[in-house]
Structures are given as C-alpha cells and as structure tokens.
C-alpha cells in the first residue's frame, strides 16, 4: 500500500499573548507521532500537551505532521507569548511559537534595514543554542535550536551560490564536547525557505564517523564544499612524545575528496605554536578558526588562533605560500601591527585582508620565543593591503573596538560598506554595525551567559 501525504494550508496571523483558533485538526492512530518541520516536538509541559518547535520561520510554510498527514501553516511573526493550538483525536496540543529560552532581541533603534544572521550558545553548556535571523529592529524571522538538549549550534550563515540559489548553513553538535574548544557535529544545509536539504560530513577514512568541527565551512555548490575536522595523533615535541590534534581539511565534490590538507603534514607548525610547549593532553597546537578562498588565485586563506598567524595554502599542492603574523611572519609586521589569537580573516571589496584581532593578553612566554606584541586593553579590527609577491605591507589600518573578547569574534564588510562585528566571548554587548570610522550604528545585546559565535548582516 502506498503511503499518502495529505496537505492542508492555513494562514495564521496571531496576536501577542493570544492563541490561534484550533484550525488544525487531526485524526490519528492511538500511538501518533507529531513533528513540526520534520522534527519531533520539544516537551515543555508534556502532561498538559505544551510543546515547542525545533525550528519555525515567517518566510515560507511550516508543517505539522501527524502519522503521515501534513498540514501547513504560515506565520506572519514570531513574538513572545504567541501560541498555536491544534488537536489530535480531539485532544488539544499547544505549540509555543516563541521558545522560552530564546532571548528577546535587544537592539538599539536603527532604521537602516537589513537582516542579521547569528548563532549563540552557552560556553558552559547550560542553555539552549539557537541559529536566528532577525531584522535590525529585532523581529525574529527564523530560529532553529539543537534538538539535543544543551548541545551547540555554530556559524549560521547565508550563502548565495553561483547559480543564484540561496542556502543557509550551520554546524549542529551531535556528540559531547571534547576537552578542547570545539565540538563534533554535522553541517546542516537549508534551502531559501529554511527547509533542510542536506547533512554534510567528512568522507572516510576518518575518525569520529566523519564528524566535522564547528569553526567554519564553505558551501560552493550543493555538491561542492569544504569541511574541517580534528584528528588525534602522536608527535614528538622537544624530545617528548605528546598527544596532539591536527586540522583535517577536505574539499569534496560529488561525494569525492578532490583536495585534502592536514596540519600534521607540516611539522614546522608545532614550532610556530604559542601553546605547544605546554604539553597538555591532546594539544590543539594550531586551533583553526576561519577559511576563505582568495578569488584572485583560488587558494585558501586560513586563520590559526594558536600560532597568531594567517596562512595562504595552495589549493592544489597543499604548500604554505605565506604567513602573515606569528613567529615566522613573512611580511615584517611591526609591533603595532602584530595581532594575537585572532579570528575570522576575510577580504574586503577593495582588496584588504581584514581580521578580528582579539589581542588576548595571556601568552605563555616560554612558548612565545621571539614573538611579541604591544599590550592593549580592547580588541580591534585590522586591515592589511598586501604585496604578496614581494611580501610587503603596502598599507594598513586599525579600528579600535569598545570591548575585549578573549576568544571568538568576527568582522565582515557588509553590502552597505559598513562593518558587522560580532564580539564573541564579551558579555552583554554581542554585536554592532560600525560605519567606516568605527562609529556604532546599532548594538545587539544578549544575556551574560550567552555568546555569539559569528554575526552576519545582509540585504
């Protein structure tokens, strides 16, 4: 017997604090299974049939499914207090449309428009993580939480593919956090209507079921992408055998690895590390945190936090072409230009390499060797115009920030020629949009127990 999916469409406009009428009625077998947008309901008060959804949006249809019968509904907003009621065999279910643990956006007034995509989580694992899209007036248009309690979501972003298709991606944690600052999980891919179309992972032979780490990914087309993970191995450091984790990067096209790069194949990176002398178990001596493709030559630009350096990698041979910063800097940075434990290297439209300089103060002097930098009380944005052929800095600019982020953080140039800045581990002030002089246009705040991983803005 063929299974039949039945579709019903209901448009709902819900007033704050009020329930929609019970417009969605289902008849089902006794052991019915209820999902919203493909995910099981999250129990809030299951005895009273009160639930939340893993994901909802206001841009396309949402779907409740009970034993193969689907009914679609559309929301015009997602605000605190909004609920939807539906019945199964006459029993009333309540769906809270705005999750209890989703912070109400706190954004200073701004009339410039645009959309903010971000993900935030608790570093202690004691709060729900969310990927969200909101307008610059704080209106939520989409959210997705990890269906596994207190597991993370990271690097939620929007991508326009070469064929014009819009995709949204985020890393979703699926295993307990190892004893270092990253998670194991899979890359979730959504279409322009926020419907899941793929789950991506590394291709064997790899450990950990091919699970990726949470810092960055590049979706080039639906069948062509670059993912990263960490792998354990033994290395001799200063005559002593240590357990280390190395970065594994795979470029995958049509389910086949067409390029692979492993930091362990470059032993000089251990000597460049500012943490490698600590001899900690499972030493994370490079700590990858961002990657981009340079359109001028199609090579990769990677950021390694624990070497305080940016690397250009040949995308065919795997050779390290140059280093900016760190112990073996190729560009002769001055003390004022040196950055420390940076994040999120990107390229601006006018050809500058831009990064978020955390300027973390705590550096083990035994590890640092000849690496030194000028102390600062706050983090900053740095921009470098590089002469890659002659390894020179042609021009540079710094934009001081108002906060200090010990870890995480990002800066990107927006379509409006402004800067969107995510403040990572800073408490309270989570993100701002800055004009070219560094003046804030708006500020986004979160509760102190939540950090943003990255923040993006688009039109």
C-alpha positions in Angstrom: 0.0 0.0 0.0 1.4 3.4 -0.9 1.6 6.0 1.9 -0.3 9.1 1.1 0.7 12.6 2.4 -2.2 15.0 2.8 -1.6 18.7 2.7 -3.7 21.5 4.2 -2.7 25.1 4.1 -3.7 27.6 6.8 -2.5 31.2 7.0 -2.3 32.4 10.6 -1.9 35.9 12.0 -1.5 35.6 15.7 -1.9 38.5 18.2 0.6 38.8 21.1 -0.2 36.6 24.0 -3.2 35.0 22.3 -3.7 31.6 20.8 -4.7 31.0 17.2 -8.0 29.2 16.9 -7.7 25.4 16.7 -7.7 25.3 13.0 -5.6 22.3 12.6 -7.4 19.1 13.5 -6.0 15.6 13.0 -7.4 12.1 13.3 -4.8 9.5 14.1 -4.0 6.1 15.4 -3.6 5.9 19.2 0.3 5.9 19.1 0.5 9.0 16.9 3.8 10.7 16.1 3.8 14.5 15.8 6.5 16.6 14.2 6.9 20.2 13.2 9.0 21.0 10.1 10.4 17.4 10.3 11.5 17.5 13.9 9.8 15.9 17.0 8.2 18.3 19.4 10.2 19.5 22.3 8.4 18.8 25.5 7.8 21.8 27.9 4.8 20.5 29.9 4.0 17.2 28.3 1.3 16.3 30.8 -0.6 19.4 29.6 0.4 18.9 26.0 2.5 22.0 25.9 5.5 21.9 23.4 7.9 24.0 21.4 9.3 23.5 17.9 12.9 22.9 16.9 12.5 25.4 14.1 10.0 27.9 12.7 10.1 30.7 10.2 7.9 33.5 8.8 9.2 33.4 5.2 7.7 30.1 4.0 5.3 27.4 5.1 5.7 25.5 8.4 4.4 22.0 8.6 2.8 19.9 11.3 2.7 16.2 10.5 0.7 13.5 12.4 1.2 9.9 11.2 1.8 10.9 7.6 -0.9 13.7 7.4 0.7 17.1 6.9 -1.0 20.4 7.5 0.9 23.6 6.5 0.6 26.9 8.1 2.3 30.3 7.6 3.3 32.7 10.3 3.5 36.5 9.9 5.6 37.0 13.0 7.3 35.1 15.9 6.9 37.0 19.2 6.9 36.2 22.9 3.5 34.9 24.0 2.3 33.7 20.6 1.0 30.1 20.6 -0.7 27.8 18.1 -3.2 25.2 19.2 -4.1 22.0 17.2 -6.0 18.9 18.0 -5.3 15.2 17.6 -8.3 13.0 18.0 -9.9 15.8 19.9 -7.0 16.2 22.3 -5.7 19.8 22.3 -1.9 20.5 21.8 -0.3 23.9 22.5 2.7 24.9 20.5 4.6 27.9 21.9 5.8 29.7 18.8 8.5 31.8 20.7 10.7 29.4 22.7 11.0 30.2 26.4 14.9 30.2 26.2 15.2 32.3 23.1 16.3 35.7 24.2 14.1 38.6 23.2 16.3 40.6 20.8 17.7 43.7 22.5 18.7 46.0 19.6 19.1 49.8 19.7 16.9 51.6 17.3 18.1 51.6 13.7 16.2 52.5 10.6 18.8 51.3 8.0 17.2 48.0 7.4 18.7 44.6 6.6 18.8 41.2 8.2 21.1 39.8 10.9 22.1 36.1 10.9 23.8 34.8 14.0 24.2 31.8 16.3 24.6 31.9 20.0 25.2 29.4 22.7 26.3 29.0 26.4 30.0 28.1 26.8 29.1 26.1 29.9 26.5 24.1 28.0 23.8 25.2 30.4 21.5 26.9 28.0 19.8 26.4 24.6 21.7 27.3 21.5 20.0 29.0 18.6 20.5 30.0 15.0 18.4 33.0 14.2 17.6 35.5 11.5 16.2 38.8 12.7 15.7 42.3 11.2 17.6 45.2 12.5 14.6 46.2 14.6 14.7 42.9 16.5 11.9 41.0 14.7 12.6 37.2 14.6 12.0 35.7 11.2 13.6 32.3 11.7 15.0 30.2 14.5 16.5 26.7 14.9 17.6 25.1 18.1 19.6 22.0 18.6 17.1 19.2 19.3 19.7 17.6 21.7 19.4 19.4 25.0 22.3 21.9 25.7 24.2 20.9 22.5 25.5 23.7 20.4 24.9 25.4 17.1 27.7 27.3 15.4 28.4 29.5 12.4 24.9 30.1 11.0 25.2 32.0 7.7 23.6 32.8 4.4 25.2 31.8 1.1 24.3 32.8 -2.5 25.5 30.1 -4.8 26.9 30.7 -8.3 23.5 29.7 -9.9 21.7 32.3 -7.7 20.3 29.8 -5.2 20.2 30.9 -1.6 21.4 28.5 1.1 21.7 28.7 4.9 24.2 26.5 6.7 25.1 25.9 10.3 27.1 23.3 12.3 25.0 21.3 14.7 26.7 19.5 17.6 25.9 15.7 17.8 28.5 14.5 20.4 29.7 15.6 23.8 32.3 18.3 23.7 35.9 17.0 23.9 38.4 18.7 26.3 39.3 21.5 23.8 37.4 24.5 22.4 35.5 22.8 19.6 32.6 20.4 19.0 31.8 17.4 16.9 28.8 17.5 14.6 27.4 17.8 11.0 26.8 20.7 8.6 23.1 21.3 8.1 22.1 22.9 4.8 18.8 24.7 4.4 17.2 26.0 1.2 15.8 29.5 0.7 12.6 28.6 2.6 14.6 27.1 5.5 13.8 23.5 4.6 16.6 21.1 5.3 18.0 19.6 2.1 21.3 18.0 3.3 23.5 17.0 6.2 27.2 17.1 5.3 30.2 15.4 6.9 33.8 14.4 6.1 34.5 11.4 3.9 36.2 8.3 5.3 38.7 7.1 6.1 38.4 9.5 9.1 37.7 9.0 12.8 34.6 10.1 14.6 32.2 9.0 11.9 33.4 11.8 9.7 32.0 14.4 12.0 33.2 18.0 11.4 34.4 20.6 13.9 32.4 23.8 14.5 34.5 26.8 13.3 34.0 27.2 9.6 32.8 25.6 6.3 32.5 26.7 2.7 29.5 25.7 0.6 30.4 26.3 -3.0 27.5 24.5 -4.7 25.1 21.9 -3.4 27.6 19.2 -4.4 30.8 21.0 -3.8 32.0 22.1 -0.3 35.0 22.4 2.1 34.7 21.0 5.6 37.1 20.7 8.5 37.7 18.4 11.4 40.3 17.5 14.0 42.2 14.2 14.2 44.4 12.8 17.0 47.9 11.7 16.6 51.3 11.4 18.4 54.1 13.9 17.8 57.5 14.4 19.4 57.7 17.9 20.8 61.1 18.9 22.2 62.1 15.3 22.5 58.9 14.3 24.3 56.0 12.3 22.8 52.8 14.2 23.1 49.2 13.5 22.0 48.1 16.3 19.7 45.1 17.1 17.5 45.7 18.2 13.9 43.4 20.0 11.5 42.0 17.9 8.7 40.5 19.9 5.7 38.6 18.2 2.9 37.3 19.7 -0.3 34.5 17.4 -1.5 32.8 17.4 -4.9 30.1 15.0 -5.9 30.9 12.9 -2.8 34.5 12.6 -3.7 37.5 14.2 -1.9 39.3 16.3 -4.5 41.7 18.0 -2.1 42.8 17.2 1.5 45.1 19.1 3.8 46.3 18.1 7.3 48.3 20.4 9.6 50.2 17.4 10.8 51.9 17.1 7.4 53.6 20.4 8.3 55.6 19.8 11.4 57.0 23.3 11.4 53.6 24.5 12.6 54.3 22.9 16.0 57.3 25.2 16.4 55.2 28.1 15.4 52.6 27.4 18.0 52.2 29.6 21.0 50.8 26.8 23.1 52.9 23.8 22.0 55.3 24.0 24.9 52.5 23.3 27.5 52.5 19.5 26.9 48.8 19.3 27.6 46.9 16.1 26.6 45.5 16.3 23.1 47.3 19.5 22.4 45.5 21.8 20.0 48.6 23.5 18.7 47.1 25.4 15.7 43.4 25.9 16.6 41.9 26.7 13.2 39.0 29.2 13.2 38.3 30.5 9.7 38.9 30.0 6.0 38.1 31.8 2.7 39.0 31.3 -0.9 41.0 34.2 -2.4 39.3 34.9 -5.7 42.5 36.3 -7.2 44.2 32.9 -7.3 41.6 30.4 -5.9 43.9 29.5 -3.0 42.8 29.1 0.7 43.4 31.6 3.4 43.3 30.0 6.9 43.4 31.6 10.4 45.1 29.7 13.2 44.5 31.1 16.6 47.3 29.3 18.5 50.0 30.5 16.1 48.6 34.1 15.9 49.0 33.9 12.1 47.1 33.8 8.9 48.3 31.3 6.2 47.7 31.1 2.5 47.6 27.5 1.3 48.0 26.3 -2.3 44.7 24.6 -3.1 46.4 22.1 -5.4 49.7 21.2 -3.7 48.9 22.0 -0.1 52.1 24.1 0.1 52.1 27.0 2.6 52.6 30.0 0.3 52.9 32.7 3.0 52.4 33.5 6.6 51.1 36.8 8.0 51.9 37.2 11.7 53.2 34.8 14.2 56.7 33.6 14.9 57.6 33.2 11.2 55.9 36.2 9.7 56.8 36.7 6.0 55.6 40.4 5.8 57.7 42.0 8.5 54.9 43.3 10.8 55.8 46.0 13.2 55.0 45.7 16.9 51.9 48.0 16.3 50.7 45.7 13.5 51.1 42.4 15.2 47.9 40.6 16.2 47.3 37.9 18.8 44.9 34.9 18.9 42.9 36.5 16.1 39.7 35.3 14.4 37.8 35.4 11.1 40.1 36.6 8.3 38.2 37.9 5.3 38.8 40.0 2.2 37.2 43.4 1.6 36.0 44.7 -1.8 39.0 47.0 -2.1 41.4 44.2 -1.6 42.4 44.4 2.1 42.8 41.3 4.3 40.7 42.1 7.3 40.7 40.2 10.7 39.3 40.4 14.2 42.3 40.9 16.5 41.2 39.6 19.9 44.6 40.6 21.2 44.4 38.1 24.0 46.9 39.1 26.7 47.7 35.7 28.2 50.6 34.3 26.2 53.0 31.7 27.7 56.4 33.4 27.4 58.1 30.1 27.2 56.1 29.3 24.1 56.3 32.7 22.6 60.1 32.7 21.7 60.8 35.8 19.6 57.1 36.6 19.2 56.0 39.8 21.0 53.2 42.4 20.6 52.1 45.6 22.2 49.6 45.1 25.1 46.1 46.5 24.5 43.0 46.8 26.7 40.5 46.1 24.0 40.2 44.1 20.8 40.4 45.7 17.4 39.8 45.4 13.6 42.9 45.2 11.5 43.1 45.7 7.7 46.2 44.9 5.6 46.9 45.7 2.0 49.4 43.0 1.0 52.0 42.9 -1.8 52.1 39.1 -1.9 54.8 38.8 -4.5 57.3 40.9 -2.5 56.0 40.1 0.9 55.3 43.7 2.0 52.6 45.6 3.8 51.5 48.4 1.4 49.0 49.9 3.8 47.3 49.0 7.0 44.5 50.3 9.2 43.3 49.6 12.7 39.8 50.4 14.1 39.8 50.2 18.0 36.8 48.4 19.5 35.0 49.2 22.7 35.2 45.7 24.2 37.8 42.9 24.8 37.0 39.4 23.5 39.3 36.8 24.9 38.0 34.3 22.3 35.7 34.2 19.3 34.6 37.3 17.4 34.3 38.4 13.8 34.3 41.3 11.4 32.9 41.4 7.9 32.3 44.1 5.4 28.6 44.5 4.6 26.8 45.3 1.3 26.3 48.8 2.7 30.1 49.3 3.0 29.9 49.2 6.8 31.4 46.6 9.3 29.3 44.0 11.1 31.2 43.0 14.2 30.4 40.0 16.5 32.0 40.3 19.9 32.3 36.6 20.7 33.1 36.0 24.3 32.3 39.5 25.5 29.4 39.5 28.0 26.3 41.7 27.3 27.3 43.5 24.1 27.1 40.8 21.4 27.4 42.7 18.1 27.4 46.1 16.4 27.3 47.5 13.0 30.0 50.2 12.6 30.5 52.8 9.9 33.9 53.2 8.2 35.2 55.3 11.1 34.1 52.8 13.7 31.0 54.7 15.0 28.2 52.3 16.1 25.0 52.4 14.0 23.2 49.9 16.3 24.1 47.5 19.1 22.8 44.0 19.8 22.9 42.6 23.4 22.5 39.2 24.9 22.2 37.8 28.4 25.6 37.4 30.0 25.5 33.6 29.8 25.2 33.6 26.0 28.0 34.2 23.5 27.7 34.8 19.7 30.0 32.7 17.5 29.7 34.9 14.4 27.3 37.6 13.3 26.4 38.4 9.6 24.3 41.1 8.0 22.8 41.0 4.6 20.1 42.7 2.5 
